[in-house]
Amino acid sequence: MMLKRFLSGMLAVSLLFGSFGGISVMADTATKSVSITVNKDGSGDFTSVQEAVDSIKDTPTDKYRAVIKIYPGVYTEEVNVNKPYITFTNASRSGEVTITYDKANGHADSKKNYGTDKTATVTITAEAAGFTAENITFVNSYNITDAGAENAERKQTQAVALETLADK
């Protein structure tokens, strides 16, 4: 007879009482680390980093992290990480992974004009404790390549590449 005794984090522990009176503990199979791949060419699980983050249904833990392996390329998108214990990592040693977007405080396009605190390309919310990133470049590309302007001539505007509000 199987009796559920308690639930600790995401690890459901079942107690089995066998014919010899022994007790054994089994971990629920839903408590494994998740590995997701992102590749712009469509050969991964997703083509966008945000889609990969959104696909995580169970809440990761420190022991069972969600690892998002991103293949080299430039990913032009806003990313909002709102789940704990997620890792972004470069899936290949042969190229650079860049996540970029062009929001700014004072952006010429009113749809991308925000206060400084809302201009981040990647936002790690307070709910995303334990977030890590390895070999990933975060860029706010607003005004980086102002056509025909030299660096000194570009309009200076506040723009954030990575904003983290999370602990750990």
Rosetta blueprint (number, residue, H / E / L):
1 M L
2 M E
3 L E
4 K E
5 R E
6 F E
7 L E
8 S E
9 G L
10 M L
11 L E
12 A E
13 V E
14 S E
15 L E
16 L E
17 F E
18 G L
19 S L
20 F L
21 G L
22 G L
23 I E
24 S E
25 V E
26 M E
27 A E
28 D L
29 T L
30 A L
31 T L
32 K L
33 S L
34 V E
35 S E
36 I E
37 T E
38 V E
39 N L
40 K L
41 D L
42 G L
43 S L
44 G L
45 D L
46 F E
47 T L
48 S L
49 V H
50 Q H
51 E H
52 A H
53 V H
54 D H
55 S L
56 I L
57 K L
58 D L
59 T L
60 P L
61 T L
62 D L
63 K L
64 Y L
65 R L
66 A E
67 V E
68 I E
69 K E
70 I E
71 Y L
72 P L
73 G E
74 V E
75 Y E
76 T E
77 E L
78 E L
79 V E
80 N E
81 V E
82 N L
83 K L
84 P L
85 Y L
86 I E
87 T E
88 F E
89 T E
90 N E
91 A L
92 S L
93 R L
94 S L
95 G L
96 E L
97 V E
98 T E
99 I E
100 T E
101 Y E
102 D L
103 K L
104 A E
105 N E
106 G L
107 H L
108 A L
109 D L
110 S H
111 K H
112 K H
113 N E
114 Y L
115 G L
116 T H
117 D H
118 K H
119 T L
120 A L
121 T L
122 V E
123 T E
124 I E
125 T L
126 A L
127 E L
128 A L
129 A L
130 G L
131 F L
132 T E
133 A E
134 E E
135 N L
136 I E
137 T E
138 F E
139 V E
140 N E
141 S L
142 Y L
143 N L
144 I L
145 T L
146 D L
147 A L
148 G L
149 A L
150 E L
151 N H
152 A H
153 E H
154 R L
155 K L
156 Q L
157 T L
158 Q E
159 A L
160 V L
161 A L
162 L E
163 E E
164 T E
165 L L
166 A L
167 D L
168 K L
